[in-house]
Amino acid sequence: MNNNEQAPNCMAPKGKLIIIGGAINTGSFTETMFGLAQNMNFFERGILKRITTESIRDIESRFEIITTASLIPDKVGEEYIKAFAQLEVHNVGALDINSREQANDPVNIERIRAAEVIIFTGGDQLRLTSIFGGTEIHALLLKKYQNEEVVIAGTSAGAAASSKNMIYQGSSKDALLKGEVKITGGLGFIDGVIVDTHFVQRGRIGRLLYATASNPGILGIGLGEDTGLYISKGKVMEAIGSGMVILVDGRKMFDTNLTDVEMGQPVSINNMVVHVMCDGDVYNLEDHTLNIHHSKSIPVS
């Protein structure tokens, strides 16, 4: 086995995975919106704070922001550093790795080795997999996630690339036409799921239905903006943030015409199960149970 192959391991990973659907103006930065003032509430009580508190040394942890997916890596890296500074987190660096050579560079490898929190930013998930897949950094990340109390987080493209299977292309309006949705291998931190982001805002339910119909054993996860999943032990998924997480479960699908119709033709699906998760709800990937968090009712005056 070479250094880039992950040994089979049935043990639950020690690492924590936090995947985020992206954001509009709530602190999980997009390519076009970088203001800090409107995001203060998010920094104090939102997902970035959760990433920090879940890390092994809280605000003293070493953070590395991987901006590879972004078209404006310098700007995105700066904004994440500023954002975490608002949370009193100052041991933060930005890694703009834009080639496979850099993903095998000993200096970059050592920075990842020393990191206790690694965050993949938004952008193009295909850049992440094509640059990191099979490299020394990829192998190290998989090893750290399995064996160390590291936090690996991804927003938008970083979230989409976190699973073993990854959606990388497909318009929302034509998603249920055969061949429209394109799927490839992701970075592989979690298996048995496929993730789509900006889910509610961009109307991507068709993409996830198609992806799940093509492989009903895989749970589809649609992450809304300013919303994410905190995944522990590789199986316990807690919804965090202000929006919704949509789960598409095809295990009880009765039938589909996916293999019968020609390319570009509409696809029929019979009996796809859909769940909706909000902040505090927990889904277990092992037994496929959803526990909804019921907050105390506010009395009507």
N, C-alpha and C positions, 0 to 999 in steps of 0.2 A: 504493500500500500504506500503511495507517495504522500508527501506532506499535505497535499491539498484535498485528500479524501477524508471524509468524516467516518470514523469507526462506528459500527452499529452500537447503539446504546439505548437500552430500554429504561434506564434510570430517568427520573424526572429531572429536568434541567434546574440548576441552582439559580440561574439568572432570571431576570424579570424582563418582560417584553411589554412596551407601551406603544400602541399604534394609534395614530391620530388622523382624522379625516381631512385635515386642512382647516383653513379659517378664512373669514372675510375681514373682520377687523378686531379679532379677539386674541391676538398674540402669537398664533402659529402662522408665521409670516408667509405671505404670497409674494409673487414676483413684482407686484405693483403697489403694495400698501405697507408702509414701514413705520407709521407714526407710533410713538410710545404713549402719548397722553391718554388716548382712548382705551389703551390696553391695560391700565394699571390694575383694574379689578381682576382681570385674568391672571396677571402675574401673582397677585396676592393669594388668590383662592382657587386658581384653575389648574390646568394640566401641567404647566411648567413647574408649578409648586409641587404637584404630586410626583413628578419625575425626581425632583430634588429630595423630597422626604423619603422616597423609596430607595434612594442610593445608600450605600453602606456607611458613608461618613457625612451624610446630609450636606450642608453647605460647604463642607471642607473637601468633598469629593472632587476628583479630577474629571472634568468634562471635556470631551472632544466633539466638536460639531463638524460632521462630514457634509460638505456643500457640493459634492460631485454632481448631483442631479440638477442643480440650478444653472440658469443661464447667467446669473449675476452673483457668483459665489462670494466675492469679496463683500458686497453689500449685505447679503444674507448672513454671512458669518458675523459681521460687525453688529447686526441687529440682534442676533441671538446673544452675543456677548453683553450688549447693553441690557437686554431683557433679563438675563440671569443676574446682572449686577443689581437690578431693582429688588431681587430676592436675596441680596447679600451673598451671592455665589460669584466668586472672583477667580477661581482656578479653572478658567475656561479657555480653550484654544479652538481655532478653526483650521480644518484640514481640507484644502482644495486639491484633492487627488483627481487628476483628469487624464490619467493614462494607466495602462496595466503595469508599465515599468514603475510608476510611482507607487502602485499598490503592492509592489514587491520590494520597495526601497527599505533598507534596514532602519533608517531614521523614522520613517512613518510607521513601520511595524512596532518600533519601541514605544512610540507615542500611544498607539492603540493598546499595547501590552500594559502600559501604566494607567490607562484610563479606567475609571470606575463607572462612568456614564458615557455612552456613545449615542449620538443623535444624528440620524440621516434626515436632511431637509427635503423640501419639496422640489419639484422640477420634472424630470423625465426619468421614470423608473428603468427604462431600457438602458440608460447610461449607467445606472448603478450595477445592473447585472452584467453588462458587457465589459465594464471596466474591472469590477471586483470578482466576478465569478471565477473560481479556481485559482485565485491568487493566494499569496501568503497571508495577506490581511484577512481575506475571506475565511481561510482555514483557522486563523487565530480567533476571529470573532465567534465562529461556531464552537471552538474549544472553550473560550471564555464563557460563553452563554451556558454551555453544558456544565461546567465545573466551577465557576466562580459566581459570587454574588454581585454580578454586574447588572446594570440597567442598560438595555438597548432599546432606543426609541426611534420612531420614524413618523414623519408627518407627510401626508399626501403621497408623493412618489416613494418616500421612505417607508410608509406603511404598506403600500401596494407591493413593494418588493420584499417584504419581510417573510412571506410564506414560501413554501416549496413550489407552488403553482402561482402564476402571476398574469393578470390581465394587463396588456400593454397597448391595446388599440381597440377601437370600436365606437362608432357614434352612438349617442343615446337613442336617437329617433329610429335608427335602423337596426338596433341591437338584436331583435328577434328575427332577423333574416339570416339564414344559414350562411356561415362563413364570415359574417361581419365582425364578430368578436374574436380577437387574436389573443392566444394564451401561450405563454412560454414558461421556462423555469425561473423561479425567484431565488432569493438568497438563502432560503431554507431554514430560518429560525424556528418555524412552526409548520407542521404537516397537517393534512386533513382539512385545510381551509383554503379559501381564495378570497382576497380582499379587494374591495373597490372603495374609492374615496370621493370626497365632495358629493356624496351619494344622493342626498335629498335635493340639494340645491341644483344639481345638474341632471336630475331625473334619470339616474342610471339603473333603475330596477330591472330594465330589460337586459342589460349587460350581465347582471348577476344571475337572473333567471336562465339565460342561455348558458352561461358558464357552468351552472349547477346541473342543468339538464344534460349537458355533455359528459358530466361525471358526477352522478348523484351521490356518490360516497363522500364527496367533498362539501363541507359546509360553506355556503356563501356568506360573506360578511360585508355589509355596506355601512361605511362610516360617514355620518354627517359631519358638517364643519363644526369646529370647536367641540368635537366629541371624539372619544377614543375608547379603547379597551386596555385595561391593565391586566396582563396575563401572567399568572404565577404557576409554577410547577408544570408549565407547558400545557395546561388544560383548564385552569380556572380563570374565566374571563369576566371581569367586572367592568361595567359601563361607567365611564367618567366623562365629565363635561356637561355642557348645557343642552345638547341636542339628542338625536336618536341614533341607535345602532339597529340596522335591519339584518336579521338572520334569515337565510333561505336554505331550507333543509330538504334535500331531494331524496332522502332514503326511502320515503314512502310514496314516491312518484309512481303512478299507475302506468303511464304510457307517454310516449312522445313520437312524433314523426320525423325526428331529427335525421335519422339515417335514410329516410325514404325520399325526402324532397331534394330538389336540385339546389345548387349554390345560388344564393340570392333570393330564395323563396321563404315565405313565412314559416315559422316553427310553431307547432302545437305542443302544449304540455298539459297533462292531466294530473292534478292533485299534488301541487308543490306546496309545502308547509312554510309559512312565514311567521317569524316572531319579531316583536319590536322591543328593544331594550332602552331604558333611560338610566340616568345616574343612579348608581347603587345596585342595579339589577345584576345578577350573577348567572352565567351559563357555564355548565360543566361539559367539556368536550368528551369526557370519558363515558358518561352515562346519558348525555344529551338531555339534561334537565335544566330548566330555566326557573330561577327563583326571583320573583319580582319583589323589590324593596317597597314595602308599604310604610310611608311616613305617617306619623300621628296626624289625625285629622285636625284641622284648625276650626275651633268652635265658631259658629255663626253668631254674631252679636245681635 
